[in-house]
Amino acid sequence: MNETNGTAVNDTSTDVVWSTAERIPFAAYHLFATLASLFGNTLVLYASIRRDALKLDDVSLLFVKNLAVADLLFTLIKLLPITVTLIVGEYILGELCCFASAQLHWIPACVNVLTILAITAHRLRLLRPPYRSFSPTTAKRIVALIWLIAPTGTVMSLALGSTSNFTSVTATCFSSVFRSNDKTVQIFRVVLLGLFTVLPVVVVTIFSVILSVVAYKHSKKTSNNHQRSFRGLILICLVSGTFVITLLPTFVTALFDANNIVDMLISCFVFISSFSNPIIYSFTNQEFQNYIKSVLNDFKSGLRKKNRVAEHGVAEEEMKDKEKQGPEEEGKEEEIKGDDKTEDQKKSGEDLEVDTKVEEAQGIATEEQIASAIP
């Protein structure tokens, strides 16, 4: 084992356990999840900051942007290294990346959990008298508090001497606190999972059920304000519901020993939440859907413009070549014309000589005939 700054990578087990045929589907899925998360969450941030494409209230919009930032960080820290490892077939990213993947991915993961908890609480408060929730200033303080709380698990894990180890089954690095038999570490693990996983999941589930019931009751109202509120409720319910559904299977691996394929499938299932939110926004938010269409149309028109520019550039180059070749070709044409004229002159001279000889011959023949006719 190589150990540096609490990081350990086993030199003899850096290959993944899957064969090439088994690895290809997992690699394809992780590659899709990585690209979808990077593109989708970046688009959400740009659309909400620069274009105001997500027509939500200020507090919900702040939480949505915070979710996008957390998902981007999680993708870069956790999902991208797994994708590279599955494509290559072995772990090649080194101990520093293993440390970040094992220890630091908890920070964006906790931010994600706490932000979803905050956004569901916010929407629930809007449905109860006096129908007001957090002010934008309070929401900013909540977001700041979330980012202060999120590193707690990582700091305590490192304080307990956690190391970072590579597992060839899920092709990722994990913290040793989740495999340690030490009682202190086990207590820490239970507290960590309880505070940052079990409790938020239970609360978010309860809030989501309440919001879903309210959304159903509001679905029959047709006024613009109610329709917009209904779409907002549906959006939050889908985001929080997806979060709960994708996180629940992790309890299986935390509480029970599962075989390799179950571990890998659960790992794949968890990563759905990293790229699902932009997809949910595109289906439940008409403004965001229109913005995506405009982006795709701009991309297509940009490709067409590039093609036209390229074609125009080729045409200009051909014109320049013709202009360069023009004088040379004109000179050649003049030479050819001159040669043609010379040949014509030669031919006309030869024809004159022939005509002269013919006329002379005819003259001689005439004289002979006249002479023979005279007795």
C-alpha positions in Angstrom: 0.0 0.0 0.0 1.2 3.5 -0.8 0.2 6.0 1.8 0.6 9.8 1.4 -1.4 12.4 3.3 -4.0 9.8 4.3 -4.4 8.4 0.8 -3.8 4.8 -0.1 -4.0 3.3 -3.5 -3.2 -0.5 -3.8 -0.8 -0.9 -6.6 -1.8 -4.5 -7.2 -5.6 -3.8 -7.5 -6.0 -0.7 -9.6 -7.7 -2.7 -12.4 -11.4 -2.9 -12.3 -13.0 -6.3 -11.8 -15.2 -6.1 -14.9 -14.2 -7.6 -18.3 -14.1 -5.4 -21.3 -17.5 -6.6 -22.5 -19.0 -5.9 -19.0 -17.2 -2.6 -18.7 -18.4 -1.0 -21.9 -22.1 -0.5 -20.9 -21.0 0.9 -17.5 -18.5 3.2 -19.1 -21.1 4.4 -21.7 -23.6 5.2 -19.0 -21.1 7.1 -16.8 -19.9 9.0 -19.8 -23.4 10.0 -20.7 -24.1 11.0 -17.0 -21.0 13.1 -16.8 -21.6 15.0 -20.1 -25.3 15.4 -19.3 -24.6 16.8 -15.8 -21.8 19.2 -17.0 -23.9 20.5 -19.9 -27.3 20.6 -18.2 -26.2 22.2 -14.9 -24.0 24.7 -16.7 -26.9 25.6 -18.9 -29.1 26.0 -15.8 -26.6 28.4 -14.2 -26.2 30.4 -17.4 -29.9 30.5 -18.1 -30.8 31.7 -14.6 -28.0 34.2 -14.2 -27.6 35.8 -17.6 -31.0 35.1 -19.3 -33.5 34.8 -16.4 -34.9 31.8 -18.3 -36.2 30.1 -15.2 -39.3 32.0 -14.1 -39.3 31.1 -10.4 -39.4 33.3 -7.3 -36.1 34.7 -6.1 -35.7 32.2 -3.2 -36.5 29.1 -5.3 -34.2 30.4 -8.0 -31.3 30.8 -5.5 -31.8 27.3 -4.3 -31.9 25.9 -7.8 -28.6 27.6 -8.7 -27.1 26.2 -5.5 -28.2 22.7 -6.5 -26.6 23.2 -10.0 -23.3 24.3 -8.4 -23.4 21.3 -6.0 -24.2 18.8 -8.9 -21.3 20.3 -11.0 -18.8 19.8 -8.2 -20.0 16.3 -7.4 -19.7 15.4 -11.1 -16.1 16.7 -11.3 -15.0 15.2 -8.0 -16.8 11.8 -8.1 -18.4 11.0 -11.4 -15.7 12.1 -13.8 -12.9 10.0 -12.2 -15.1 6.9 -12.3 -15.8 7.5 -16.0 -12.1 7.8 -16.8 -11.3 4.6 -14.8 -14.1 2.6 -16.5 -13.0 3.8 -20.0 -9.3 3.0 -19.3 -9.9 -0.2 -17.3 -7.7 0.8 -14.4 -7.2 3.6 -12.0 -4.6 6.0 -13.4 -5.5 9.4 -11.7 -3.1 9.2 -8.8 -3.4 9.6 -5.0 -4.4 13.2 -4.9 -7.5 12.6 -7.1 -8.3 9.5 -5.1 -8.2 11.6 -1.9 -10.5 14.3 -3.4 -12.9 11.6 -4.8 -13.1 9.7 -1.5 -13.1 12.6 1.1 -14.2 15.8 -0.7 -17.2 14.5 -2.6 -19.2 14.5 0.6 -19.2 18.3 0.6 -21.3 18.8 -2.6 -23.3 15.7 -1.7 -24.3 17.2 1.6 -25.0 20.6 0.0 -27.3 18.8 -2.4 -29.2 17.1 0.4 -29.5 20.2 2.6 -30.5 22.4 -0.4 -33.3 20.1 -1.4 -34.4 20.1 2.3 -34.4 23.9 2.3 -36.3 24.3 -1.0 -39.1 21.9 0.0 -39.4 23.7 3.3 -39.6 27.0 1.4 -42.4 25.8 -0.9 -44.3 24.3 2.0 -44.2 27.6 3.9 -45.6 29.4 0.9 -48.8 27.2 1.2 -49.5 28.1 4.8 -50.7 31.4 6.3 -49.5 34.1 6.0 -48.3 32.6 2.7 -44.8 34.0 3.0 -41.5 32.2 3.2 -37.9 33.2 3.5 -36.8 36.6 2.3 -34.0 36.6 -0.3 -31.6 37.8 2.4 -32.6 34.9 4.7 -32.3 32.5 1.8 -28.7 33.7 1.1 -27.9 33.1 4.8 -29.3 29.6 4.6 -27.2 28.8 1.5 -24.1 30.2 3.3 -24.9 28.1 6.4 -25.4 25.0 4.2 -21.9 25.4 2.8 -20.5 25.9 6.3 -22.2 22.7 7.6 -21.4 20.5 4.5 -17.6 20.0 5.2 -18.3 18.7 8.8 -18.3 15.1 7.8 -15.1 15.4 5.7 -13.3 17.2 8.6 -14.4 14.7 11.2 -13.5 11.8 8.9 -10.0 13.1 8.4 -9.7 13.8 12.1 -10.4 10.1 12.8 -7.5 9.1 10.5 -9.5 8.2 7.4 -7.6 6.9 4.4 -8.7 6.9 0.8 -8.9 3.5 -0.9 -9.7 2.4 -4.4 -12.3 -0.3 -4.9 -12.2 -2.2 -8.2 -16.0 -3.0 -8.1 -17.4 0.5 -8.4 -14.2 1.9 -9.9 -14.0 4.6 -7.3 -12.1 5.7 -4.2 -13.9 5.6 -0.8 -13.2 6.7 2.7 -12.0 4.0 5.1 -14.5 5.1 7.8 -17.2 3.1 6.0 -15.2 -0.1 6.3 -13.6 0.3 9.7 -14.5 -1.9 12.7 -13.4 0.6 15.2 -16.3 1.5 17.6 -15.6 5.2 17.6 -15.5 5.2 13.8 -18.7 3.1 13.6 -20.5 5.6 15.9 -19.3 8.5 13.7 -20.5 6.6 10.6 -24.0 6.1 12.1 -24.3 9.8 13.2 -23.0 11.0 9.8 -25.5 8.8 7.8 -28.3 9.7 10.2 -27.8 13.5 10.1 -26.9 13.9 6.4 -28.8 11.1 4.8 -31.6 9.4 6.8 -33.1 12.4 8.5 -33.1 14.6 5.4 -34.6 11.8 3.3 -37.4 11.3 5.8 -38.2 15.0 6.1 -38.0 15.6 2.3 -40.3 12.6 1.8 -42.9 14.0 4.2 -42.6 17.5 2.7 -42.8 16.1 -0.9 -46.0 14.1 -0.1 -47.6 17.2 1.4 -46.6 19.3 -1.6 -47.8 16.6 -4.0 -51.3 16.6 -2.4 -51.4 20.4 -2.5 -50.3 20.4 -6.1 -53.1 18.0 -7.0 -55.6 20.2 -5.3 -54.3 23.3 -7.2 -54.2 21.5 -10.6 -57.9 22.2 -11.2 -57.5 26.0 -10.9 -57.0 27.7 -14.2 -55.9 31.2 -13.4 -52.4 32.3 -14.5 -51.1 32.7 -11.0 -52.4 29.4 -9.9 -51.0 27.7 -13.0 -47.6 29.2 -12.4 -47.7 28.2 -8.7 -48.8 24.7 -9.8 -45.8 24.3 -12.2 -43.5 25.4 -9.4 -44.9 22.8 -7.0 -44.6 20.1 -9.6 -41.0 21.1 -10.3 -40.1 20.9 -6.6 -42.0 17.7 -6.1 -40.2 16.0 -9.0 -36.7 17.3 -7.9 -37.2 16.1 -4.3 -38.9 12.9 -5.3 -36.0 12.0 -7.7 -33.6 12.8 -4.9 -35.3 10.4 -2.5 -35.7 7.6 -5.0 -32.1 7.7 -6.1 -30.7 7.9 -2.6 -32.8 5.1 -1.0 -30.8 2.2 -2.6 -27.6 3.4 -0.9 -29.1 2.2 2.4 -28.9 -1.4 1.0 -25.1 -1.1 0.6 -24.8 0.7 3.9 -26.7 -1.9 5.9 -26.1 -5.1 3.9 -23.3 -6.8 2.0 -24.2 -6.9 -1.7 -22.5 -8.6 -4.6 -20.5 -6.8 -7.2 -23.3 -6.3 -9.8 -25.7 -4.9 -7.1 -23.1 -2.5 -5.8 -22.4 -1.2 -9.4 -26.1 -0.9 -10.3 -26.8 1.0 -7.1 -23.8 3.3 -7.8 -25.2 4.0 -11.3 -28.7 4.6 -9.9 -27.4 7.2 -7.4 -25.8 9.2 -10.2 -29.1 9.9 -11.8 -29.7 12.8 -9.5 -26.6 14.6 -10.7 -28.1 15.1 -14.2 -31.8 14.7 -13.7 -32.6 18.2 -12.4 -32.0 20.1 -15.7 -34.2 17.5 -17.5 -36.9 18.1 -14.9 -36.7 21.8 -15.4 -37.0 21.5 -19.2 -40.2 19.5 -18.9 -41.9 21.5 -16.1 -40.7 25.0 -16.9 -41.9 26.4 -20.2 -39.5 29.4 -20.1 -36.5 27.1 -19.6 -37.8 24.8 -22.3 -38.0 27.7 -24.7 -34.5 28.8 -23.8 -33.1 25.3 -24.5 -34.8 25.4 -27.9 -33.3 28.8 -28.6 -29.9 27.5 -27.6 -30.2 24.5 -29.9 -31.5 26.7 -32.8 -28.6 29.1 -32.3 -26.2 26.2 -32.3 -27.7 24.9 -35.6 -27.6 28.4 -37.2 -24.0 28.8 -36.0 -23.1 25.5 -37.7 -24.8 26.6 -40.9 -23.0 30.0 -40.7 -19.7 28.2 -40.2 -20.4 26.1 -43.2 -21.3 29.1 -45.3 -18.2 31.0 -44.1 -16.1 28.0 -44.9 -17.7 27.7 -48.4 -17.2 31.4 -48.9 -13.6 31.1 -47.8 -13.0 28.3 -50.3 -14.7 30.4 -53.1 -12.5 33.4 -52.2 -9.4 31.2 -52.3 -10.4 29.9 -55.7 -11.0 33.4 -57.0 -7.6 34.5 -55.7 -6.0 31.5 -57.4 -7.8 32.4 -60.6 -6.6 36.0 -60.3 -3.1 34.9 -59.8 -3.3 32.4 -62.7 -5.1 35.0 -64.9 -2.1 36.9 -66.3 -0.2 33.6 -66.9 -3.2 32.1 -68.7 -3.7 35.2 -70.7 0.0 35.1 -71.8 -0.4 31.5 -72.7 -3.5 32.3 -74.7 -1.7 35.1 -76.5 1.2 32.7 -77.3 -1.3 30.1 -78.6 -3.1 32.7 -80.7 0.3 33.9 -82.0 1.2 30.4 -82.9 -2.2 29.9 -84.6 -1.7 33.1 -86.6 1.8 31.9 -87.7 0.5 28.6 -88.7 -2.4 30.2 -90.6 0.1 32.5 -92.4 2.3 29.6 -93.3 -0.8 27.7 -94.6 -1.9 30.7 -96.6 1.6 31.1 -98.0 1.7 27.5 -99.0 -1.7 27.8 -100.6 -0.5 30.8 -102.6 2.5 28.9 -103.8 0.3 26.0 -104.9 -2.1 28.3 -106.7 0.8 30.0 -108.5 2.2 26.7 -109.6 -1.2 25.6 -110.8 -1.7 28.8 -112.8 1.8 28.5 -114.3 1.1 24.9 -115.3 -2.2 26.0 -116.8 -0.4 28.8 -118.8 2.2 26.4 -120.2 -0.5 23.9 -121.2 -2.4 26.7 -123.0 0.6 27.8 -124.9 1.3 24.2 -126.1 -2.3 23.8 -127.3 -2.1 27.1 -129.3 1.2 26.1 -130.8 -0.1 22.7 -131.9 -3.2 24.3 -133.4 -1.1 26.5 -135.8 0.0 24.6 -139.0 
